[in-house]
Each structure stands twice: as structure tokens, then as C-alpha cells.
Amino acid sequence: MKFLKLIPILFIFFGNIPYKNEVHAEIKNPKDFRVFSNESKKLSISNVEYFIKEGDKYIKNGDFEKAKDSYLDARKLAKQLASFYSDLNSSFKGIDARIPNEMQRKGKETLQILAETNERLASMYIKTEKPEVAVPLLVETIRIMSPNTPEGKEAYERLIQLGFVETKYKG
């Protein structure tokens, strides 16, 4: 019975031995620690660009299935980012003008890269003889970028080439 009373004392004694190779996570200036900085490969525009580059590599190698998956990942992330930036923009309107300005700028960048992703996905679908899947992507590009932008004009031109629309846009 006395032996059982000794066990907690042994745990306390041996449990407090300092480790020789201890690592202390410390940042000199806490303001320098930014989880979602531009170098981060998580929730950022740079990650969307990474997925697009990966998709381009797969296209060059002729692996359309992996390219499609990579482009779809880029598209999904870009849509999430655009939604988050839009929500933050509307939440801070009238409170602090700097934040909506930043969110609007980041939102435009995100929509630009979403249009690029849609264009590449649509091209891939047309190349693999699935134009019916490309049409919604091209229409979405026109909706988010406006028909007056180069991306919107190019998307509308592709819709004409596919035979989905017939009227030429003169804008």
C-alpha cells in the first residue's frame, strides 16, 4: 500500500526533468506573425494562382482529368475568397472606409483570377468536346467581369464560336 502512495511522488519527480532539446516558439515582434500572409499557401490569391499553374502543367502533359481537378480547386477557392471579401466589405461600410477599400481591391483581384480560371476550364472543356459544360463558365465570366472588359468580350466571342449566341457585341 505504501508503494502506491509513492507513485505520484515518482511522477512528480521524473515528470519535471527539463528536456534538453526543447524548442521555444517565439516571435520577436508579434506583429510580424501573419498566418495568411502573401507567402502562405492557404486562403490566399497566391494559392489560387498555384492551382492554375498546376493545372497548366497537367494540360501540357495531356492529363486533362488532373488539370480539371486543379482548375476546379482554383475556382472553388477563388469563389470562397470573393465571398469573404464581399462580406467583409459590406460589414465595414460606414464604419471604417479603409477596410471596404481594401476588401474591394482584393475582391476585384479575386474576380479577375476567377475569370481566368473559368476561361481555362472552358477551354479545356471545349478541347475535350464538352461545350455544354463550358457555356455556364463563360456566362459567369461575363457576369462577374462585365461585357466591356477584355475577359468579358473574349468570353462572349467564345459563346458566338460555340453557337450559343448569334448577335455580335459591338462594345
Beta strands, then each sheet from edge to edge (+ up, - down):
end
